[in-house]
Amino acid sequence: MSAVWIENEPAPAPAPATAGLKIERETHKLEKRLCRLMGQAIVDFNMIEEGDKVMVCLSGGKDSYSMLDILLKMQARAPINFSIVAVNLDQKQPGFPEHVLPEYLTALGIPFHIENQDTYSIVKDKIAPGKTMCSLCSRLRRGILYRVADELGATKIALGHHRDDMLQTFFLNMFFGGKLKGMPPKLVSDDGKHVVIRPLAYVAEKDLTRWAEHRQFPIIPCTLCGSQENLQRKQVGAMLREWDKKYPGRVDNMFNALQHVVPSHLADTALHDFKAIRPTGVPSEDGDKAFDADDFPTPSALPGLQVVKL
C-alpha cells in the first residue's frame, strides 16, 4: 500500500537543458519530493484511512494552500478512498479579502465551508496592546474548528504545520517551557473527540515557499499572530534558518533526532526506571557509551570552534 502513497524521485535527465527547461525540471523534482514526503508522513503515522473525510484547514497562507494542493494530488493516486472538504475560519480581521478563498475553492471544484466568527474583536479586547495574541487566538480557533468538524462529519482535521514549525515548537518548549516537547504529526484533540493530523510533518518550509511561488496561490497576509514581529517563534525560526544557511544538513539532523529518542540517556524518571538500574555483568545496549559509534559526517564548525580530524 505504501508504494502507491510514496513515489520515488526519478533520476535527473542527463541531457543539458536551457534555463527554462532547467526550471521546469527542478519544479517537477520539487513536486515529486513534496508528494513523496507527504505520502511518507501519511504512511508512517497512519494519518488517513479508508473512508476518511479530511477537513483541510485553509488560512490563506502558503502552508495551508500547499497542503491542500498536494493532498488533492495524493487523493487522485492514493490506494484508499477518502474525501476532502476545505474549511476557512474568517476571523473578521480588518482588510481580510472575503472573496479570495471562495473564488479559489470554487474554481478548484471541491467542497468547502467558510465559517464566520469575529474572534478578532475578542482577541483585541482581551489582549493588551503589545502582548502576543497567539495563545487566546489559537484556543478560540481550535474550539470553533472542532465544532465545525462535528457539523461536517469530518473524521480527520488536517493542519498545515510543517517540519520547521515542529522544530520551532520543540525549541520554544525547551528554551521557555522547560520541556522536551514538540508539535506531534498526529494527536487526539484536547476534547478527545477528534484526530488532528499534520501531513506536512516531513516538509521543509523553504520547499513550501518555492511551491507557493510556482503555483501562484492568492496569499492572504495574517493581521493577527503572523503580524507580530516580537514573537519568540519568529526569533527561533530566524535562528533555524541561519543554521540551515551556515550549516547545511543541521536542521535535517535535528528533526531526525525527534524521531530517535533514547529515554535511558535523558533524565525523565517517568520514561525510564533509573532507580532500578543495577550492574548485571551483561553488556547492554543502554550502557554508557557517551556518543554512539555511528558514522557521523564531518560536522560543520560551530561558532568559535575549529573541527580537527585526528
C-alpha positions as CSV (number, residue, x, y, z in Angstrom):
1,M,0.0,0.0,0.0
2,S,2.8,2.5,0.9
3,A,4.3,2.0,-2.5
4,V,1.3,3.9,-4.0
5,W,1.4,6.7,-1.5
6,I,5.2,7.2,-1.9
7,E,6.7,7.6,-5.3
8,N,10.5,7.7,-5.6
9,E,12.0,10.7,-7.3
10,P,13.1,9.9,-10.9
11,A,16.8,10.2,-11.9
12,P,17.6,13.6,-13.4
13,A,17.7,13.8,-17.1
14,P,21.3,13.6,-18.3
15,A,20.9,16.0,-21.3
16,P,21.9,19.6,-20.9
17,A,19.0,22.0,-20.7
18,T,18.1,25.6,-21.4
19,A,17.3,27.8,-18.4
20,G,13.6,27.3,-19.0
21,L,13.9,23.6,-19.1
22,K,16.1,23.5,-16.1
23,I,13.5,25.5,-14.1
24,E,10.8,23.1,-15.3
25,R,12.8,20.1,-14.3
26,E,13.6,21.5,-10.9
27,T,9.9,22.3,-10.3
28,H,9.0,18.8,-11.3
29,K,11.5,17.4,-8.8
30,L,10.1,19.7,-6.1
31,E,6.6,18.4,-6.8
32,K,7.8,14.8,-6.6
33,R,9.6,15.5,-3.3
34,L,6.6,17.2,-1.8
35,C,4.3,14.3,-2.7
36,R,6.9,11.7,-1.5
37,L,7.4,13.4,1.8
38,M,3.6,13.9,2.4
39,G,3.0,10.3,1.4
40,Q,5.7,9.1,3.8
41,A,4.2,11.0,6.7
42,I,0.7,9.7,5.9
43,V,2.1,6.1,5.9
44,D,4.4,6.5,8.9
45,F,1.7,7.9,11.2
46,N,-1.4,6.3,9.6
47,M,-2.9,9.7,9.1
48,I,-5.5,8.9,6.5
49,E,-7.6,5.7,6.4
50,E,-10.2,4.2,4.1
51,G,-13.4,6.3,4.1
52,D,-12.0,9.2,6.0
53,K,-13.4,12.7,5.5
54,V,-10.5,15.1,5.9
55,M,-11.2,18.6,6.9
56,V,-8.4,20.7,5.5
57,C,-8.0,23.9,7.4
58,L,-7.2,26.7,5.0
59,S,-5.9,30.0,6.3
60,G,-4.9,31.7,3.1
61,G,-1.2,31.3,3.8
62,K,1.4,29.4,1.7
63,D,1.5,26.4,4.0
64,S,-2.2,25.6,4.0
65,Y,-2.6,26.3,0.3
66,S,0.3,23.9,-0.4
67,M,-1.1,21.2,1.9
68,L,-4.5,21.3,0.1
69,D,-2.8,21.3,-3.3
70,I,-0.6,18.3,-2.5
71,L,-3.4,16.4,-0.7
72,L,-5.5,16.7,-3.8
73,K,-2.7,15.2,-5.9
74,M,-2.3,12.4,-3.3
75,Q,-6.1,11.8,-3.3
76,A,-6.0,11.1,-7.1
77,R,-3.5,8.3,-6.7
78,A,-4.0,7.0,-3.2
79,P,-4.5,3.3,-2.6
80,I,-7.6,4.2,-0.5
81,N,-10.7,6.3,-0.9
82,F,-11.1,9.4,1.2
83,S,-12.8,12.8,0.7
84,I,-11.6,16.3,1.3
85,V,-13.5,19.4,2.5
86,A,-11.7,22.7,2.8
87,V,-12.6,25.0,5.7
88,N,-11.6,28.5,6.4
89,L,-12.3,30.4,9.6
90,D,-13.0,34.1,8.7
91,Q,-12.0,35.8,11.9
92,K,-13.2,39.2,10.7
93,Q,-9.8,40.9,10.9
94,P,-9.8,44.3,9.1
95,G,-8.9,44.2,5.5
96,F,-9.5,40.4,5.1
97,P,-10.4,39.8,1.4
98,E,-13.5,37.7,1.9
99,H,-13.9,36.8,-1.8
100,V,-10.4,35.3,-2.3
101,L,-10.9,31.8,-0.8
102,P,-14.4,31.2,-2.0
103,E,-13.4,32.1,-5.6
104,Y,-10.3,30.0,-5.4
105,L,-12.0,26.9,-3.9
106,T,-15.0,27.2,-6.3
107,A,-12.5,27.2,-9.2
108,L,-10.9,24.1,-7.8
109,G,-14.4,22.4,-7.7
110,I,-14.0,20.9,-4.2
111,P,-16.4,21.1,-1.3
112,F,-15.7,23.9,1.1
113,H,-17.1,25.8,4.1
114,I,-16.4,29.3,5.3
115,E,-17.0,29.8,9.0
116,N,-17.6,33.4,10.0
117,Q,-16.7,34.1,13.6
118,D,-15.5,37.5,14.9
119,T,-12.6,36.2,17.0
120,Y,-10.5,39.2,16.0
121,S,-12.5,41.6,18.2
122,I,-12.4,39.2,21.1
123,V,-8.6,38.8,20.9
124,K,-8.1,42.6,20.6
125,D,-10.4,43.2,23.5
126,K,-8.8,40.7,25.9
127,I,-5.1,41.0,25.0
128,A,-3.3,44.2,26.0
129,P,-1.5,46.2,23.2
130,G,2.0,44.9,22.7
131,K,1.3,41.4,24.1
132,T,1.3,38.3,21.9
133,M,-2.1,37.1,20.9
134,C,-1.3,33.5,19.8
135,S,-2.5,31.7,22.9
136,L,-6.0,33.1,23.0
137,C,-6.3,33.2,19.3
138,S,-5.3,29.6,19.0
139,R,-7.7,28.4,21.7
140,L,-10.6,30.2,20.0
141,R,-9.8,28.8,16.6
142,R,-9.4,25.2,17.9
143,G,-12.8,25.3,19.6
144,I,-14.6,26.6,16.6
145,L,-12.8,24.2,14.2
146,Y,-13.7,21.2,16.4
147,R,-17.3,22.2,16.3
148,V,-17.2,22.7,12.5
149,A,-15.6,19.2,12.1
150,D,-18.5,17.7,14.1
151,E,-21.1,19.5,11.9
152,L,-19.4,18.4,8.7
153,G,-18.9,14.8,9.8
154,A,-15.1,15.1,9.4
155,T,-13.0,12.2,10.7
156,K,-9.6,13.9,10.5
157,I,-8.6,17.6,10.9
158,A,-5.6,18.5,8.7
159,L,-3.4,21.4,9.8
160,G,-0.7,23.0,7.7
161,H,2.2,22.9,10.1
162,H,5.5,21.8,8.5
163,R,8.8,20.4,9.7
164,D,10.2,23.8,10.7
165,D,7.1,24.6,12.7
166,M,7.6,21.4,14.6
167,L,11.2,22.2,15.3
168,Q,10.4,25.7,16.4
169,T,7.9,24.4,18.9
170,F,10.4,21.9,20.2
171,F,13.0,24.7,20.9
172,L,10.3,27.1,22.3
173,N,9.3,24.4,24.8
174,M,12.9,23.7,25.7
175,F,14.0,27.3,26.0
176,F,11.0,28.8,27.7
177,G,8.8,25.9,28.9
178,G,11.4,23.6,30.4
179,K,10.1,20.6,28.4
180,L,11.3,18.3,25.7
181,K,8.0,18.6,23.8
182,G,7.4,19.3,20.2
183,M,4.4,19.5,17.8
184,P,3.2,16.0,17.0
185,P,2.4,14.8,13.5
186,K,-0.8,13.2,14.8
187,L,-2.7,13.6,18.0
188,V,-6.2,13.5,19.6
189,S,-7.8,16.9,20.2
190,D,-8.0,18.2,23.8
191,D,-11.7,17.3,23.9
192,G,-10.9,13.7,23.0
193,K,-13.3,13.7,20.0
194,H,-11.1,14.4,17.0
195,V,-7.9,13.2,15.4
196,V,-5.7,16.1,14.2
197,I,-3.0,15.4,11.5
198,R,-0.1,17.4,10.1
199,P,0.5,15.9,6.6
200,L,3.4,18.4,6.0
201,A,5.3,17.0,9.0
202,Y,8.4,16.0,6.9
203,V,8.3,19.0,4.5
204,A,10.8,21.9,4.9
205,E,9.3,25.5,4.8
206,K,11.7,26.5,2.0
207,D,10.2,23.9,-0.3
208,L,6.7,25.2,0.5
209,T,7.8,28.7,-0.3
210,R,9.1,27.6,-3.6
211,W,5.9,25.7,-4.4
212,A,3.7,28.6,-3.4
213,E,5.6,30.8,-5.8
214,H,5.4,28.3,-8.6
215,R,1.7,27.8,-8.1
216,Q,1.0,31.5,-7.5
217,F,-1.5,30.9,-4.7
218,P,-3.6,34.0,-3.8
219,I,-1.8,34.5,-0.4
220,I,-3.7,36.4,2.3
221,P,-1.5,38.1,4.9
222,C,-2.3,37.4,8.5
223,T,-3.0,40.5,10.6
224,L,-3.2,38.6,13.9
225,C,-0.4,36.3,15.1
226,G,1.6,36.3,11.9
227,S,1.9,40.1,12.0
228,Q,3.7,40.3,15.4
229,E,7.4,40.8,14.9
230,N,8.3,40.3,18.6
231,L,7.1,36.7,18.7
232,Q,9.6,34.2,20.2
233,R,8.6,31.8,17.5
234,K,9.8,34.2,14.8
235,Q,13.1,34.6,16.6
236,V,13.5,30.8,16.8
237,G,12.6,30.5,13.2
238,A,15.2,33.0,12.2
239,M,17.8,31.0,14.3
240,L,16.9,27.8,12.4
241,R,17.1,29.5,9.0
242,E,20.5,30.9,9.9
243,W,21.7,27.4,10.9
244,D,20.4,25.9,7.8
245,K,22.2,28.5,5.7
246,K,25.5,28.3,7.5
247,Y,25.5,24.6,8.3
248,P,23.5,22.7,5.6
249,G,22.0,19.5,7.0
250,R,21.9,20.5,10.6
251,V,18.2,21.2,10.6
252,D,17.6,17.8,9.0
253,N,19.7,16.1,11.7
254,M,17.7,17.9,14.4
255,F,14.4,16.8,13.1
256,N,15.8,13.3,12.7
257,A,16.7,13.4,16.4
258,L,13.0,13.9,17.2
259,Q,12.3,10.5,15.7
260,H,15.1,8.7,17.6
261,V,14.6,9.4,21.3
262,V,16.6,7.4,23.8
263,P,14.9,7.8,27.2
264,S,17.7,5.9,29.0
265,H,20.1,8.7,28.1
266,L,17.9,11.6,29.2
267,A,16.7,12.3,32.8
268,D,13.0,11.7,32.9
269,T,12.2,9.2,35.6
270,A,8.7,8.8,34.2
271,L,10.1,7.4,31.0
272,H,13.0,5.3,32.3
273,D,13.3,3.5,35.6
274,F,16.7,4.9,36.8
275,K,16.1,3.7,40.3
276,A,16.1,0.0,39.3
277,I,19.4,0.2,37.5
278,R,21.9,-2.4,38.8
279,P,25.1,-3.9,37.4
280,T,24.3,-7.2,35.7
281,G,27.7,-8.1,34.2
282,V,25.9,-8.5,30.9
283,P,26.7,-6.0,28.0
284,S,23.7,-3.7,27.5
285,E,22.7,-1.5,24.5
286,D,21.6,1.1,27.1
287,G,25.0,1.2,28.7
288,D,27.1,4.3,28.9
289,K,28.9,4.9,25.6
290,A,28.8,8.7,25.7
291,F,28.5,9.2,21.9
292,D,27.1,6.3,19.8
293,A,29.7,4.8,17.5
294,D,27.8,5.9,14.3
295,D,29.3,7.1,11.1
296,F,28.8,10.8,11.7
297,P,29.5,13.1,8.8
298,T,32.3,15.6,9.4
299,P,30.4,18.3,11.2
300,S,30.5,22.0,10.2
301,A,32.5,24.1,12.6
302,L,30.4,25.5,15.5
303,P,30.8,29.3,16.0
304,G,34.1,29.9,17.8
305,L,35.3,26.3,17.4
306,Q,37.5,24.5,14.9
307,V,36.8,21.0,13.9
308,V,40.0,18.9,13.9
309,K,40.2,15.4,12.4
310,L,42.7,13.3,14.2
